[in-house]
C-alpha cells in the first residue's frame, strides 16, 4: 500500500531534524546525493514571498511610555528594518533599530515639533539618531531604516502638494521624501477599482503595505494594514486592485 503524502512529509520532517542534529554535533562531512543536498539547502532558507496580515505579529510596548512597535522585517545583519510604531499624543518618535537613513510615513494621526506638522499621508527622510518629532494625537507610522546611504539632512514630502505620475491604465505613483537616490525607493501606488499592476521581476527586495482598499497579490487578498515582502530574484504575476481600488506604500531596495 502506498503511504499517504502527509506521512511522507512527516517522515521527511523527522529526517530533517535528525540531519540538523548531526550537523550541529560535528558529524563527518560527506557529499550528499543531489536530492538530499536540495533538502539541506532548503532548511532555514528565507521565503521568497512573505505575507503578514494586520492581525499577525506582536506589539512590543516601550517601558515607561505609551509607545509600541511591531516588526514587519529586520534582516539578520541589521542592514534593513521595517516596522510599525504606535504613539500616544505627546510621545516622541523612538530611535530606529538600524543606524543610517530613516524614512517615516504617517498612516494615522500626525507628528509635530519640527515646523509645520505632518499629517496622514505625509513622509519624512532623516538620520537615525534621536528624533524631535512628537505625536500630535494617537498616531501610527510606518518606520523604515536602512544602513549606509547618504541622507541629505531632513526632507519632508506632503501628500497635499505631491506630484503624481501615470503608471499604466488606472494607476498612478508618487515618490516619498528623499527616496529618489537613497538606499531604497519609497513610493505610493494608487490604483483605481479593478485596475491591474502588471507582473514583474524583482532585482531587489520589494515590500508592500496597504494603506487603503484592497488588492489580490499572488492569489492572496490583502486589505488595509496588511504587509507583503517579495525577495530579490522573485517575481509577481499581475496584481489586481479590489472593487474599491487600493493605495499601497511600496519600498524597493537595491540588489544586494
Secondary structure, 3 states (H helix, E strand, C coil): CCCCHHHHHHHHHHHHHHHHHHHHCCCCCCCCCHHHHHHHHHCCCCCCEEEECCCCCCCEECCCCCEEEEEEEECCCCCEEEEEEEECCCCECCCCCCCCEEEEEEEECEEECCCCCEECCCEEEEECCCCCCEECCCEEEEEEEECCCCCCCCEEECHHHCCCEECCCCEEEEECCCCCCCCEEEEEEEECCCCEECCEECCCCEEEEEEEEEEEECCEEEECCCEEEECCCCEECCEEEEEEEEEEEEEEECCC
